[in-house]
Amino acid sequence: MKTKSTKRVDEYRTDVTLHLIRIGGDIEHIKEDMSEVKEQLTKINGRVRETESSITAIKAIGSTITVVIGVILTWLGIDKG
């Protein structure tokens, strides 16, 4: 025969066990979400790296064109002077 306090202890243990099971499930869900986030972040980092390379190439081409145009205009100015 169980006393009232024993019943309450058993109920408490059951409640704690249920809460721990729920928390364990939540943690697994969070782990899955974090894996997806890491995967997406890796993809984004790859795209950013490619974009940075493209921007660097565009800057280099623009700088070269600017220098060439400047040299040509200077040469034309000296040639007429």
LINMORA-V210329 format. One record per helix or strand of 2 or more residues. SS is the DSSP state (alpha for helix, beta for strand). FROM is the first residue (numbers start at 0). TO is the last residue. Records with the same first field share a line. If there is no record, write none. Layout:
SS=FROM-TO + FROM-TO
This chain:
alpha=3-79
